[in-house]
Amino acid sequence: MHPENSDEVVRDPRFGLLSLRKYTGGDSCTQKVFLPLLIISLQWTLFFCILLQPRDICPRGIAKVSFVAICLLYTTRIPHLWDQYKDGRDLARRTPPSWASLLDVLHEHGLKISVFLTNLLLVGGEEPLDQVLNCVALEFLSEIDNLYQIQLLERAQIKEHIYKDFITPTEAQELVQKSSLPFRIAYTLTGYFLSLFALLILLLYPFLLLLLLWGALCT
């Protein structure tokens, strides 16, 4: 049995692989430090490798139709992005503030919005099948860390142990006020990043509209 509302462990964007490392079994440095950092580093490395690959970004022929379909598909994902952001902000209990939790927030939201914004620009000049495969590849890439995290959290005793350490937002603010100046600055900057993330979500609708027009008119 999981404790009541323990799904907040999964829903909290402040709790990721870096925060999870101290709850993994044993004292293995590989499990606690190396493996989480390796997974996160691989995600960003592969993302930039795909991003920097030269390509024609203008869809042509039948690829225009599939590009429009992919844009419409991504339009339906915007409410889900907003719900994830809002759920993470509104949790009654959350992981205690730490450098690991700040990095988890930046990684979780940063990679998510980066994949969303760049995926459509990457698939423009591809053939329809390649457009779909590239979208799927990047989406899978952005979820690798979450899949690994869920595998570990399937162990009920770990999930329950983590949830016992969760604190209220008020307690979190009190901990931040008692922390060092560099951490308070980093915590504030992370808050600005989340505000920017929320603004970007709202701007995705006009962004997708522009992409639809560009995909239809470019030659």
N, C-alpha and C positions, 0 to 999 in steps of 0.2 A: 504493500500500500504506500502510495506517495502522500506526503503531507498536503493539506488543503492549499490550493493555489500554487503548488510547486511547479506548475507549468511556467511560472514567471522566471524560472531559471533559464528556460529555453528562449523565452520572449525578450529577455533583457539584453539589448545590444551591447551593454557594458560588460557582459559576461561572454567571453570568447575563449579561444584556445590559450591565450596567454594567461587569462585568469584561471582557467581550468587546470593549468599545469600543476598547481600545488595540491590538487585533489586526486591526482592519478596515483595508482598503487605503487608502493615501494619507494625507494629513494633513487631510482634510475634517472640519471641526468639525461639520458636519451629520451625517455618519455616526458619528463617534466620540462625540459628546456629545448633540447635540440630538435625534437620532432615537431612541436608547434611552430617554432621559428622557421624550420625548413618548409613546412606546408605554406605558411604565409608568404615567405620569400619566393617560393616557386609560383604561387598565384600571381604576384605582381610581376615577376620576371617574364612569365609566359604572356601575361596581358600586354606588357610593353613590346615584346617580340612580335605579337600579332598586330599591335597598333602601328608599329613603325615599318611594317612591311609595305613597300610601295605598291599602289594599285590605282586603277581608274575608279573614281567614285561616282560616275554618272551611269545610272542604269539605262539600258537600251533594249529595244524590242520587247519581247515577252517578259524580260526581267523587270520592266517598269511595272507590270501588273503584280508580280510577286513582291516587289519592293513596297508598293502601296499596301498590299495585304499585310506585310510585316509591320509597317508603320501603324496600321489599324490594330494589329495584335498588341503592339506595345502601348497603344492608347488605353487598352483595357487593363494594363498592368499598373497604371499610375495610381488608381485608388488603393491597390494593394501596397504599394510603396508608402503611401501616406498613412495607411493603417498601421504598418510596421513601425513607422516613425512615431506616430501618436501613442501606440501601445507602449513603446519603450519609454516615452516621457511620462506616462500616466501610471506606471506600476506603483502599487502600494508599498512594495518592498523591492530592494535592488541590491546588487553587489556593492560592497563598500568601496569608496573611492581609492584608487591606487594608480601607479604608473601603468600597470598592466591593463587595468580597466579603461584608462584613457586611450591606450594604443588599440585596444579591442574596438572601441567606439569608432576611432578613425579608420581602422581597417574595414569594419563591417559596413559602415555607411559610405566610406570613400570608394571602395571597390564596387559596391552596388550601383552607385550613381555613375561611376566611370564607365562601367560596362553598359549601362543603359544609354548614356549619351554617345558613346563611340560606336556601339554595335551597328547602329543604322548607317553611320558614315562609312563603316568598313565593308558593308555588304552591297553597296550601291552598284559597283561595276561588275559584280559576279553574275554567273548564270543562276537561274532560279534554284537549282538543287544546291549549288555551292552557297547561295545566300542563306538557305535554311540550315545547312550543316554548320556554317560559321556562327550563326546565331546560337545554335544548340551548344556548340563547343565553348563559346564564351560564357553562356549561362552556367554550364557545368563547371567551368573553371572558377566562377565566382562562388560556387556552393561547396567546393571541396572541403574547406575548413568546417563548414556547418555539418557536413556529412560525418566527418571524423568526430566532431563534438557530440553529435547525437548518438553515435555508437558507444561512446564512453558513458553518456548520461542514461543509457538504457539500463545500467546497473542501478537499481532502486536505492541501494544504500548510499551510493555516491551522491545521487540527486538530493536525497533527504539531508545528507550531511552539509551539502552546499547551501541548501535553503535555510538551514539554521543560522548560517552566517550572514544572511541578507538583513539589511537594515532599512528603516524608513527614510524618505527624502530629507526630513528634518535632521535625523541623525547623521545623514551623509553630509549635509551642509555644516554641521557642527564639527565633523572630522576634518573637513576641508579648511575651516577657519583655524583649526589647531595645527595644521600641517605647515610645511616649510614654504617660504615665499616662491621658489621656483615651481613647486607643485600647484600653488594657488594660481599662479600665472597660467600654467599649462591647462588647469581646469577651466579657467575663464576662456581661454582661446578655444578649447574644445566646445564650450557652449556657443561661441560665435560660429564655429564650424557647423554645429547642428542647426543653428538659425539659417545659415546659408544653404544647408541641405534642404530644409523645409521650403525655402524660397525657390530653389532649383526644381523641386517637385512641382510647384505651382506653375513654373515656367515651361514645364515639359509639354503642356498642351499647345501653346503657340509654337514651340520648337518643332513638334511633330507636324503641325499644320504647314509650317514653312518647308519641312522636308517633303511632305506630300506634293506641294506645288513645285518644288525643285525637281523631284523625281519625275514628275509628269512633263516638265518643260525643258529640262536639260537635253542636249543633243551631243 
